Amino acid sequence: MTSQSGIGVPLREEAAVSDLGPFRARLALAPDTSIALRPDQETPQEDDQSIDSVVWRASLNRRLLALGDVAAASVALVVLLNVFGQRRVAALAFAGVALLLFLFKVSGLYDRDELRLVHSTLDEVPMLVQLTGLFALGLAILQSIVLAGSLSATRIAALWIASFGAIVCARTAARAMAGRASPLERCLVIGDASQAGRIRDKLASSQARAEVVASLPLASEDVTAADWARVPTIMRRVVSELDVHRIIIAPTTTDTRHVVDLIRAAKCVGVRVSVLPRMFEVVGSVVEFDDVDGMTMLGIRKFGLSRSSRALKRTFDLAIGSIVLLILSPVFLAVSLAILVDSRGSIFFRQVRVGRDGNHFRILKFRSMAADADARKDELRSINEAGDGLFKIAKDPRVTRVGRFLRATSLDELPQLLNVLRGEMSLVGPRPLVVDEDAQVVGLDRSRLHLTPGMTGPWQVLGTRVPMQEMVAIDYLYVASWSMWLDLKLLMRTVRHVARAANL
């Protein structure tokens, strides 16, 4: 017997309430997935393939990363030291590689992928910069011992830069190889159906090589202590039957009583465990763990930027914006001529947007639509694809021939560099909304405009249509978690996103 759940996957009612203990009777399964939990099957089979698969995946990933690090560091050492005329390079290279592996292992760079669903080398760049710097300095010390000489500051800097670049490339390639060699990570979500559906959609739209194969909601009614004592056994059976690699726990506000027991039970199963904490939806990722005599607390940064951080962000905008505008000035001229030849109207499209602290400004874009585009907006609302609050149509009939090319390559956004230089916009920031869209953002959600709106932002790199409510939450988290590295990372991901979109 099958039915339909809130996450849009078939349900197979092959597990009774008494069999699932504190969980609801229905185990929501993805298509082409089946399970039969028999009451007499109290323990999983001894050769648990899911546990073996988890261990194999983690081992493969660690070995490929280590191999990439060794190869990159060795090439950088041998090439640079030979160029600089060093002797006995082999002995120094061996000592240097051992030092690098030690630094990376102590820093957790070989174990962090096991904890994450998205394996990104870009997220490691700040730590790699520091560790390769330590590697270069440590090698200078080893060189004085092994070769009885010393490396100059120029050679140390060259080794730092070369080893950093080589290791970033090697780790990116190693992760790509590990991803191709491993099947998708199979996830079991424990939580309500809406959360399971949200996780499933996010995994599908992200770069995570994972899929939700089943969800197991908690029972709403009270359950006995004896039922909770059976949770590890039940989890092992479900994990074994479905070949689950990771358990994702998504508790609601009503589940807090047993969340700790649930996490402990999931960890005992032997697969990977992730938790979706609701508080980080407003706290952000910039927190500090504080140990107070064995009691762990989270230190949360105050909302907003300090005066020095604002000055740093503005200086970065002016410097990078001016350089990019100067380099792309021939592109500006070519696009302007193409617009004039293609259709009647002005070169630029100007529209009132809501900026920092609610102040209005006119955003600049290359015109990509017909001159009467605004007048036709009401007649096209029935095919709006962006959901409530926003207006976006993938194949908008108002777009001109040149406009389609400009949008595909994001060249229509380039005049916003002038808004950046004038201080009305930033290179990275919250999304600048039109007046009628901004009117729908009320209450504390308006604090997203604490920062100057940006040409790009966290919503830009998602690659999917983002509803108003989710976009506001994403912008809030960006402001709450701001750092200079976050802006740099979003700019790099924007370039990648634009390049991929232009190839479609």
C-alpha positions in Angstrom: 0.0 0.0 0.0 1.3 3.4 -0.9 0.3 7.0 -0.2 1.6 10.4 -0.8 3.6 12.4 1.8 4.3 16.1 2.2 7.7 15.7 0.5 6.2 14.1 -2.6 7.6 10.6 -2.4 5.7 7.3 -2.0 5.2 5.8 1.4 5.3 2.1 2.0 3.5 1.1 5.2 5.5 -2.0 5.8 6.6 -1.1 9.3 4.2 -1.1 12.2 4.0 1.5 15.0 5.2 -1.1 17.6 8.1 -2.0 15.3 9.3 1.6 14.9 9.1 2.5 18.6 9.2 6.3 19.0 8.9 6.9 15.3 5.7 7.3 13.3 4.4 4.3 11.5 5.2 5.5 8.0 8.7 5.5 6.6 8.7 7.8 3.6 10.8 6.3 0.9 12.2 7.7 -2.3 11.1 6.2 -5.6 12.5 2.7 -6.4 13.3 2.2 -2.7 11.8 -0.6 -0.6 12.2 -1.9 2.9 10.6 -4.6 5.0 11.3 -4.2 8.7 10.4 -7.6 10.3 9.6 -7.7 14.0 11.8 -10.7 14.4 14.9 -8.9 12.9 16.2 -7.3 16.1 19.8 -6.9 14.9 21.3 -6.1 11.6 23.4 -8.5 9.6 27.0 -8.9 10.6 28.3 -7.8 7.2 26.7 -4.4 7.3 27.4 -3.0 3.8 26.4 0.6 4.7 29.0 0.9 7.5 31.7 -0.6 5.2 30.7 1.8 2.4 31.0 4.8 4.8 34.5 3.7 5.9 35.5 3.1 2.3 34.3 6.5 1.1 36.1 8.3 3.9 39.3 6.3 3.3 39.3 7.0 -0.4 38.8 10.7 0.1 41.5 11.0 2.7 44.0 9.0 0.6 43.3 11.0 -2.6 43.7 14.3 -0.8 46.9 13.2 0.9 48.3 11.9 -2.5 47.4 15.2 -4.1 49.1 17.2 -1.3 52.2 15.1 -1.6 52.4 15.4 -5.3 51.8 19.2 -5.3 54.3 19.9 -2.6 56.9 17.6 -4.2 56.6 19.3 -7.6 56.8 22.8 -6.0 59.8 21.8 -4.0 61.8 20.1 -6.7 61.1 22.7 -9.4 61.8 25.7 -7.2 64.8 24.4 -5.4 66.3 23.1 -8.7 65.7 26.5 -10.3 67.4 28.2 -7.3 70.4 25.8 -7.6 70.0 23.9 -4.4 71.7 20.5 -3.9 70.5 17.4 -2.1 66.9 18.3 -3.0 65.5 14.8 -2.4 66.3 14.8 1.3 64.9 18.3 1.8 61.8 17.4 -0.3 61.2 14.3 1.8 61.4 16.3 5.1 59.2 19.0 3.7 56.5 16.7 2.6 56.5 15.0 6.0 56.1 18.4 7.6 53.2 19.3 5.3 51.3 16.1 6.0 51.8 16.6 9.7 50.5 20.2 9.5 47.4 19.2 7.4 46.6 16.3 9.6 46.8 18.2 12.9 44.6 20.9 11.4 41.9 18.4 10.4 42.1 18.9 6.6 41.9 15.2 6.0 38.9 14.6 8.2 36.6 17.6 7.6 35.1 16.1 4.4 33.6 13.3 6.4 31.6 15.8 8.4 30.4 17.8 5.4 27.9 17.2 2.6 29.5 19.7 0.3 33.2 19.2 -0.2 34.6 22.5 -1.4 38.3 23.4 -1.6 37.4 27.1 -1.8 36.2 26.9 1.8 39.7 25.8 2.9 41.6 28.6 1.2 42.1 30.7 4.3 43.5 27.7 6.2 45.6 26.6 3.3 47.2 30.1 3.0 48.2 29.9 6.7 49.4 26.3 6.6 51.4 26.7 3.4 53.0 29.7 4.9 54.0 27.6 7.9 55.2 25.0 5.5 57.5 27.4 3.7 58.9 28.8 7.0 59.4 25.3 8.4 61.2 24.3 5.2 63.5 27.2 5.6 64.5 26.0 9.0 64.9 22.4 7.8 67.0 23.7 4.9 69.5 25.2 7.3 69.7 21.9 9.1 69.8 19.5 6.1 71.8 21.6 3.7 73.6 23.9 6.1 72.4 26.9 4.3 69.5 29.3 4.3 66.7 30.3 2.0 66.3 34.0 1.1 63.0 35.8 1.7 62.3 35.8 -2.0 62.7 32.0 -2.2 60.5 31.5 0.8 57.8 33.7 -0.7 58.1 31.9 -4.0 57.8 28.5 -2.3 54.8 29.7 -0.3 52.9 30.9 -3.4 53.8 27.9 -5.5 52.9 25.3 -2.9 49.6 27.1 -2.1 48.6 27.2 -5.8 49.7 23.7 -6.5 47.9 22.3 -3.4 44.6 24.1 -4.2 44.6 22.6 -7.7 45.6 19.2 -6.5 42.9 19.1 -3.7 40.3 20.2 -6.2 41.3 17.5 -8.6 41.4 14.9 -5.8 37.9 15.7 -4.7 36.6 15.5 -8.3 38.2 12.1 -8.6 36.7 10.9 -5.3 33.3 12.2 -6.3 33.4 10.3 -9.6 34.7 7.1 -8.0 32.0 7.1 -5.2 28.2 6.7 -5.6 25.9 9.3 -4.3 25.8 9.5 -0.5 22.5 8.0 0.7 20.8 10.0 3.4 18.1 9.2 6.0 16.3 12.3 7.3 14.8 12.1 10.8 12.3 14.9 11.2 9.0 16.1 9.9 8.0 15.8 6.2 8.4 19.5 5.4 12.0 19.6 6.6 12.8 16.4 4.8 11.5 17.9 1.6 13.5 21.0 2.1 16.7 19.0 2.6 16.0 16.9 -0.4 15.5 19.9 -2.7 18.6 21.7 -1.3 20.8 18.6 -1.9 19.4 18.3 -5.5 20.2 22.0 -6.3 23.6 22.1 -4.6 26.9 20.6 -5.4 26.5 18.0 -2.7 26.8 14.4 -4.0 24.0 13.1 -1.8 20.4 12.2 -2.0 17.6 11.6 0.5 16.4 8.0 0.2 14.0 8.0 3.1 12.6 10.2 5.9 11.5 9.0 9.4 9.3 11.4 11.3 9.3 11.4 15.1 6.0 10.5 16.8 4.0 13.4 18.1 2.5 11.5 21.0 4.4 10.7 24.2 6.5 7.5 24.1 7.9 5.5 26.9 11.5 5.2 28.0 11.6 1.6 26.8 10.7 2.8 23.3 13.6 5.2 23.3 15.9 2.5 24.6 15.2 0.7 21.3 16.1 3.6 19.1 19.8 2.5 18.3 18.5 -0.9 17.3 15.8 0.5 15.1 18.2 2.9 13.4 20.7 0.1 12.7 17.9 -1.9 11.0 16.8 1.0 8.8 20.4 1.9 7.9 21.2 -1.7 7.1 18.1 -2.3 4.9 18.4 1.0 3.0 22.2 1.1 2.8 22.2 4.6 4.4 25.5 6.5 4.6 24.4 9.5 6.6 21.6 10.3 9.1 20.4 13.9 9.0 18.5 15.0 12.1 16.1 17.9 11.5 14.4 18.5 14.9 11.5 20.8 15.3 10.8 23.1 18.3 8.6 20.4 19.8 11.3 17.7 19.5 13.8 19.3 21.9 13.1 16.8 24.7 14.7 13.9 22.9 17.0 15.6 20.5 20.1 14.8 22.6 19.1 11.1 22.8 18.4 11.0 19.1 21.9 12.5 18.2 23.6 10.0 20.6 21.8 7.1 19.1 22.6 8.2 15.5 26.3 8.5 16.4 26.3 4.9 17.8 25.0 3.5 14.5 28.4 4.0 12.8 27.4 6.2 9.9 27.9 9.9 9.3 25.6 12.2 11.2 24.5 15.8 10.4 22.2 18.0 12.4 20.0 20.9 11.0 20.1 23.4 13.9 17.3 25.9 13.6 19.1 28.6 15.6 21.8 29.0 13.0 19.1 30.3 10.6 19.4 33.6 12.5 22.8 33.3 14.2 24.8 32.6 11.1 28.1 30.6 11.0 30.3 33.1 12.8 30.2 31.8 16.3 32.8 31.0 18.9 32.7 27.9 21.1 33.4 28.8 24.7 34.3 26.2 27.4 33.2 27.3 30.8 34.4 24.7 33.2 33.2 21.8 31.0 30.0 23.6 29.9 30.0 24.6 26.2 28.6 27.9 25.2 28.2 29.7 21.8 29.5 33.2 21.6 27.5 35.1 19.0 28.8 38.2 17.2 26.7 41.3 17.4 24.7 42.1 14.3 26.3 44.4 11.8 29.7 45.7 10.8 32.1 47.8 12.8 33.4 51.1 11.4 36.7 49.6 10.4 34.9 46.7 8.6 32.8 49.1 6.7 35.9 51.1 5.7 37.6 47.9 4.5 34.6 46.8 2.5 34.2 50.3 0.9 38.0 50.4 0.0 37.7 47.0 -1.6 34.7 48.1 -3.7 36.5 51.3 -4.9 39.7 49.5 -5.8 38.3 46.4 -7.5 35.4 48.4 -9.1 37.7 51.0 -10.6 40.1 48.3 -12.0 37.3 46.2 -13.5 35.6 49.3 -15.0 38.9 50.4 -16.7 39.6 46.9 -18.1 36.1 46.4 -19.4 35.7 49.9 -21.0 36.0 48.4 -24.5 33.2 46.0 -23.7 31.0 48.9 -22.5 31.5 50.6 -25.9 30.7 47.4 -27.9 27.6 46.6 -25.9 26.3 50.1 -26.2 26.6 50.1 -30.0 24.9 46.6 -30.2 21.9 47.9 -28.1 21.5 51.0 -30.3 21.6 48.9 -33.5 19.2 46.1 -32.2 16.3 48.2 -30.9 15.0 51.7 -30.3 15.5 53.2 -26.9 18.2 54.3 -24.5 21.4 52.3 -23.8 20.8 52.1 -20.1 17.8 50.9 -18.1 17.3 52.9 -14.9 15.0 51.7 -12.1 14.4 52.8 -8.6 15.7 50.3 -6.0 15.7 50.4 -2.2 19.3 50.6 -0.8 21.0 50.7 2.5 18.8 51.8 5.4 15.8 52.1 3.1 17.2 54.9 1.0 16.1 54.9 -2.7 18.6 55.0 -5.6 18.4 54.4 -9.4 20.1 51.2 -10.5 21.9 51.1 -13.9 21.8 48.2 -16.3 22.3 47.8 -20.0 18.8 47.7 -21.5 17.9 44.1 -22.4 14.1 44.6 -22.9 11.9 46.4 -25.2 11.1 50.0 -24.4 7.6 49.2 -23.2 8.7 46.4 -20.8 7.3 48.0 -17.7 3.9 48.6 -19.3 3.6 44.9 -20.1 4.5 43.6 -16.6 0.9 43.2 -15.4 -0.2 41.1 -18.3 2.7 38.6 -17.6 2.2 38.1 -13.9 0.4 34.8 -14.5 3.6 33.2 -15.8 5.8 34.6 -13.0 8.3 31.9 -11.9 9.9 33.5 -8.8 7.0 32.9 -6.4 5.3 35.3 -4.1 7.0 38.7 -3.8 9.4 38.6 -6.8 8.9 38.8 -10.5 11.1 36.7 -12.7 10.4 34.8 -16.0 13.1 32.6 -17.5 11.9 33.1 -21.1 10.6 36.7 -20.9 9.0 37.7 -24.2 10.0 41.3 -23.6 13.7 40.6 -23.9 15.4 41.7 -27.1 17.9 39.6 -29.2 20.9 41.4 -27.8 19.2 41.4 -24.4 19.1 37.6 -24.4 22.9 37.5 -24.9 23.5 40.2 -22.3 21.5 38.3 -19.8 23.1 34.9 -20.5 26.5 36.4 -20.0 25.4 38.8 -17.2 26.9 41.7 -19.2 23.7 43.7 -18.6 24.8 44.0 -14.9 28.1 45.8 -15.7 26.8 49.4 -15.5 26.2 48.8 -11.8 29.9 49.3 -11.4 29.0 53.0 -11.6 26.5 52.6 -8.8 29.4 50.9 -6.8 31.7 53.8 -7.4 29.0 56.3 -6.3 28.5 54.3 -3.1 24.9 53.3 -3.9 25.9 49.7 -4.3 28.6 47.3 -3.3 30.3 44.5 -5.3 28.8 42.0 -2.8 25.7 42.5 -0.6 22.0 42.0 -0.1 19.8 42.0 -3.1 18.5 45.4 -4.1 14.7 45.1 -4.4 12.3 47.3 -6.3 10.0 49.4 -4.2 6.9 47.2 -4.4 9.0 44.1 -3.5 10.7 45.9 -0.7 7.3 46.8 0.8 6.7 43.1 1.5 9.7 42.9 3.8 8.6 43.9 7.2 9.7 43.7 10.8 13.2 42.5 11.8 13.7 41.1 8.2 14.4 44.7 7.1 17.7 44.5 9.0 19.1 42.9 5.8 19.5 46.5 4.5 22.1 47.2 7.3 24.6 46.7 4.5 24.7 48.4 1.0 23.0 46.2 -1.6 25.4 44.3 -4.0 25.8 43.5 -7.6 26.0 39.9 -6.5 25.4 38.1 -3.3 24.7 34.7 -1.7 21.4 34.5 -3.7 23.2 35.0 -7.0 25.4 31.8 -6.7 22.5 29.4 -5.9 21.6 28.9 -9.5 17.9 28.5 -8.7 14.9 30.8 -8.3 14.8 31.9 -4.7 11.4 32.8 -3.1 11.1 36.1 -1.3 11.0 34.6 2.2 14.1 32.5 1.6 15.9 35.3 -0.1 15.4 37.6 2.9 16.7 34.9 5.2 19.8 34.4 3.1 20.5 38.1 3.0 20.1 38.3 6.8 22.6 35.4 7.3 25.1 37.2 4.9 25.0 40.3 7.0 25.2 38.3 10.3 28.2 36.3 9.0 30.0 38.9 7.0 33.8 38.7 6.5 36.1 40.0 3.8 36.8 36.3 2.8 33.1 35.7 2.4 32.9 38.6 -0.1 35.9 37.2 -2.0 34.5 33.7 -2.0 31.1 34.9 -3.3 32.8 36.9 -6.1 34.7 33.8 -7.2 31.6 31.7 -7.1 29.7 34.3 -9.1 32.3 34.1 -11.9 31.9 30.3 -11.9 28.1 30.6 -11.9 28.1 33.2 -14.8 30.5 31.0 -16.8 28.3 28.0 -16.4 25.2 29.9 -17.3 26.8 31.3 -20.4 27.6 27.8 -21.6 24.0 26.6 -21.4 
